[in-house]
Amino acid sequence: MTNFFTHKFRGRSPIEKVVIVIFFALFFLALAILFGFVIMWLWNWLMPEIFGLTTLTYWQAVGVFILAKILLGGFGGDSSKKSSKKQKHKCKKDSNSDFSKWKYYDKFWEEEGDAYYRQYVERQTNPQRNDASATEL
């Protein structure tokens, strides 16, 4: 992500950089304010009718949102990102070895798959025959 910002800001004047940073700061501030009003509106519309709770002010709605994020979701700290990157890399590494075997699937299905499938269906539909064949082994 650092390389992305370095690439985007390369060749821009310091004034342009400041304007871009201020624009994004104002954008996220407006988004946070709007989100607080949406939570307040939804709470005041639903909760008093459904559960008989009192209405909330804007700051109470923001507080409920922050409390819910802390209790339920957190704020996405760096430690979780690092561990998830390791897990994604491990998963990707494991999946490459697993999926490399799929190139044989079509050939298997053409040669043997249909016969094995018919045997499986036969075992599922005739359980008495399964018991007899199991005792023969």
N, C-alpha and C positions, 0 to 999 in steps of 0.2 A: 504494500500500500504506500510505503514511503517513496518507492520509485515512481509510482503513479503521480503523486503530488509533485515530486521533483520534475518530472517530465512536463506536467501541465503548467508549472510556474516558470519553467525555463524561458528566458527571453522576454519576460514581462517586467515592466517597470515597477519600482516599489509602490507607487500609488495604485497601480492596478491590483497588486497583491493585497494591499490593505482594503481596497474596495470589495474584492472578492471575499475576503475573510469576514468583513462586516456584513455583506449580503447574506452569506450562509449563517452567520450568527443570528441575524434578524429573522431569517427564514425558520430556523429551528426554534427560536423564541416564540414566533407566531404560531408554529405548529404545536408547541407545548401549551400555549394559552388556549388554542382551539380545542386541544384534547381535553383540557380541564373543563371547558364548557360543555363538551359532548358528554363527558362522564356525569357532570352535574345534571344535565338535561335528562339523560337516561335514568339516573337514579330518581330524580324528582318525578319522572313520568311513571316509572314502574314500581318502585319500592313502597311508596305510601299506599298504592292501590292493592298490591299483592300481599304485602306483609304488614301493613299498618305502621311503617317506620316514618320518622319525620323527614322533612326535606333537608337538603344540604345547601350550604353556601358554596361559592366558587372555591375558596381555600380549603374547605372541608372535603370537597370532591378531589382536589389535588392531593390532599393528605391521604384519602382513601386509596387513590391510585398508587402513591408511593408506598403505602403500607402493603398493598396487594403485590406490588413488584418485589418488595423485600421478602414477604412471606412465601410467595408462590414462584416467582421467576428469577429473582435476583436482577442484577444489572449487567451480567455478562463480563465478569472479570477476566484478567489475562490468563489466570491459571486454567480456566476451563477451555480457553481457546487453544492453549498449548497442548493440553491433553487431547482435545478433539482433533487437532492436527495430527498428533501421533497416531490416534486411532484410525483416522482416515487414511493415513499413509500405510498403516499395517493392513487395513481392510483392502486397500487397493493392491498391495503387494500380494496378499492371499488370493484375491479374486483373479489376478492375472494367471496364477498357476492353476486355479480351478477351471477357468474358462478356456485355457489352452487345450483341455481335453475334449471340448465340445466339437472340435473339428472332426472327430470320429463318430459323432452321433448319427449323422445321416447315413453313413455307410453301415453302421451297426443296424439301424432300423430297417434298411433295405434287405440286409442279409438275414438277420435273426429276430428282429424286433417283433414282427407280426406274429411269428410262431410263439414267442414267449408271451405276447399279449393274449393270444387265444388260450394258452395254458392257464394264465392267470384268471381269465374270465371263467374258464371251466372250473377251476378250484373255488371260485367265489359262488358260482351258481349251484355246484354239486358238493355240499359239505360232507355227505356220506362217503363219496369217493375219496375225499381228502383223508378221512380217518382210515380207510382201508389201505391207501397207498402209504400212509405214515407208519402203519403197523408192519408193512412189508419191508420197510427199511430197517 
